[in-house]
Amino acid sequence: MAMQLGSSGVKSDINVTPFVDIVLVLLIIFMVVTPMLSRALDVAVPPKTDAPDNPPKVFLNREEIPGGLDGVRDRVTELMKGRREKIVFFQADNDLVYQDVVNVMDKIREGGAQLGLITDENLDVTQGAQ
């Protein structure tokens, strides 16, 4: 009693259905992941210019700090005494010379504080809360 299962010839074509399924799943994964990878923060770094002779005015809580950059360091050191969280939020005007901004940030760090940068152009910290 012999039983014949299929044709006697060899089947030579490839079944591509599983391959197409895998490629479609990979395509969907890449389509979902790609927008998440393109997060960026637009930062406009001003061009390098010669620094003016006069130091920039530095304000802390809408109060001008006398003494230039050393006054910034001393005032921050004084304010950070006894504080558990030593964070200073920093916002610079777009028209300032880049080196002046870096110098002020360095003096804040020398005063023992960590920096938090405010990057929202619409937020004006010089105005009182309303």
N, C-alpha and C positions, 0 to 999 in steps of 0.2 A: 504494500500500500504506500505508494509514493505521493508526496504532496509538493506542489510547485508554488513557491512564494515569490511572486513577482516575475519580472521578465528575466531572461537569461543574459541580457547585455549589461554592461557597466554604465551607471548613470554618471555623466561627465559634467553636468552644469552645477554651479555652486548656489546654495541657498543664501541669499544676501539679506534676508529679512532680519536676522538677529544683528547683523552689522549696522543696518539702517536704524534699528531701534537704539543701539548704543550711541551712534553719532547724533541722533536727535536729542537724547538725554544730555549729552555733553554740550550740545549747542544751547539748550535751555539753561544749563548751569552757568555757562559763560555769559549768556545774556543777562542773568540775574546778578552775577558777581561783578561784572565790568563797571556799572555805574557806581558801585561802592568803592572802587579803587581810585576813582578820579576826584577825590575830595582834596581841595587845595585852598589855601588862604592867600588872597591877593595882597601882596605887600609892595608898596611903592617906596623904593629906596631912593632918596634924593641923590642927585649927582654930586660928586666931590667938588667942593669949592674951598677957597681960602677963608679961614675963620676970621670973623671981624675981631677988632681989638676989645670990644666991650663984651663981657660975659652975659649969658642969657639971664633973664629974670626967672626965678624959680618960685613957684607958689606951692604951699602945702595947706590943703583945706582952705583955699581962697585967701591965704595970708602969705604975703611975700616974705621970703626968707632972706635976711640980711647976711652979708659975709661971703657971698659967692658960693663956690663949690664946697669950701671947707665949712661954711655955715650949714649947707645941706647935710653933710656928714654928721656934724655936731647935733643938729636938730633931730635927725632921725635916730641917732644914738640915744638922745634924751627921751624921745617918745617911746622907744622900744624897751626901755627898762621896765621890768616887772610884767611884761606882756607874755602871754603864752603863745599866741599866734602873732608872728612878726612878719606881717605881709603889708606891703605898700603897693597900692594900685597906681599905675603910672600912665599918664596920657601926655603926649607931646604934640605940639602944633605942627602942622604939615610944612610950614614955612621955615622951620628951624634948620640950622646947619646940623648935619648928621653927627659930626664929632662932638658938638655940644650936648646932644641927646645922650650919646654914649658916655660922656664924662659925668653927666648927672646920674645916670643909671649906676655907674661905678661907685659914685659917692654914696648912693642909697645902699648899695650892697656893703660898702665899707662900714656903714652905720649899723650893720647887723640885721638888716631886713631882707626878706625875699621879695622879688618883684612880681607883680601881676600886671600885665600889659593890657590896657584898654584899647581895643582896635575898632570899636564902633564909632564911625565918623559922626553919626547923628547924636551921640551921647556927649553932652557938654557938661563936664564935671565942675566947671567954674560957676555954674548957675545953681542956686539953692533948690532943694526939693520942693516941688509944688504939688 
